[in-house]
């Protein structure tokens, strides 16, 4: 099953299951976004590694009582993945706005290759579940991790624009 289908299936089931809930566990809050922004800022200021920020929303969510089913586990992971994806897109747009045409072409080509690699990586990771219910959760965890890592990389590229 394709990665997008795995993630979409998990999100669809999660959104249907939580549609009646007042708060959708798959939708990040302002506090979630602020927590990741603070972590990134703090690690940058104090010489730490931003990778320690990956999972700071999803992991506590996964540890909450009652999140031991694939639908809620996927929702926890997607909640954080959405934040990292938004950060990645913001960094990409900022880079494209600040680069010359040659570098824009390089970044665009690199981003296309990265998307393909991310999808292949997450499809491989999900394949270990042999089509079982854990496949969508594995794919979403992979998507979150890989997207966060790419957002961190693009954030690093932004530092070159300031020089």
Buried (B, 14 or more C-beta within 10 A) or exposed (E): BEBEEBBEBBBEBBBEBBEEEEEBBBEBEEEBBEBBEEBBEEBBEEEEEBEEBBBBBBEEBBEEEEBEEBBBBBBBBBBBBBBBBBBBEBBBEBBEEBBEEEBBEEBEEBBEEBEEEBBEBBBEBBBEBEEEBBBBBBBBBBBBBBBBBBBBBBBEBBEEEEE
